[in-house]
Amino acid sequence: MQKITITLFILFTLLACKQKEKSQLVKFNGEAQGTYYTITYYDKSATNYQIQIDSILNAFDQCASLWKPTSIISRVNRNDSTVVLDEYFMDIFKKSMNISEETEGAFDVTVGQVVNAWGFGFTSRSKLDKNKVDSLLQYIGYKTVMLINGKIIKKNPNTLLDYNAIAQGYSGDILAKFLESKGIFNYLIDIGGEVLGKGKKEDGNPWTVGIEKPAKNAEDASILEAKVKLTNMALATSGNYRKYFEENGIRYSHTIDPKTGYPVKHTLLSASVLADECWKADGYATAFMVLGLEKSKEFLQKKKEIQAYFIYSDENGNLKTYTTEGLKSFLEEIPN
């Protein structure tokens, strides 16, 4: 009986010690895909996985980076018949086609030629006029590119794919799977502003991230417009106020309408999307910036699982906001 008592005492002591063992905060920053990343998580062993994460992101660049001549997407764009598509490339392609279908082409990864011509890709800006832009439209159209038996088939060999509107979000999902494979389920991943939060902080509170107020000029300081509580959700924001160029007094946004070949011109300044996966948030945020405010609101009436927060200007140039019902309980606007 004494042995049993001692054994039970040791067992309860060990369990109590284990329960008291706290997870340690791990946080680090780095660079990837031409932008920054910040990873924050809680881990009982306090293991720093930055080396492994850098390796994963570098490998992903070899799939989707337009700035690497040896990447899969660069070789596809050069019509390299020997290129072998990996699972990442094919999965991104399929997901992109789904968003394109749902948004009737507002999201389109075949915009590469026009994005480059406007100077927002990996080449210098061309001298453009209406005839030149119209001539580039023949290379755009998600229905003209297919994935068949592990090969990309283009109707026009000069069509260029561009995964930039979905790649950052997709890479966030990749890192989430890696962390969870290590037993980490409370984390916040931020890759260039595309954010994925899982679980909670050690104090039990949800992860909180900010949505920036659209700036008048690219160099203006960042001011928060709203805060969003993230639990097992991703948030991505697309806007026209940081990346643009001006010519002859006209501002040209980096968001290109695939149907016209021109930078978009409408009142929607920023689209923030909440979704269960980061690639969705990233892709739909881009699509909404093309669709504009009213068409995006119509779309969201049918796509209930996607939530959004729009910042737009009214007829007098004043900033206004629109929040979908499903996001209101997670979002708090900040008085300015």
Secondary structure, 3 states (H helix, E strand, C coil): CHHHHHHHHHHHHHHHHHHHCCCEEEEEEEEECCEEEEEEEEECCCCCCHHHHHHHHHHHHHHHCCCCCCCHHHHHHCCCCCCCCCHHHHHHHHHHHHHHHHCCCCCCCCCHHHHHHCCCCCCCCCCCCHHHHHHHHHHCCHHHEEEECCEEEECCCCCCCCCHHHHHHHHHHHHHHHHHHCCCCCEEEEECCEEEEECCCCCCCCEEEEEECCCCCCCCCCCEEEEEEECCEEEEEEECCCCEEEECCEEEECCECCCCCCECCCCEEEEEEEECCHHHHHHHHHHHHHHCHHHHHHHHHHCCCCEEEEEEECCCCCEEEEECHHHCCCEEECCC
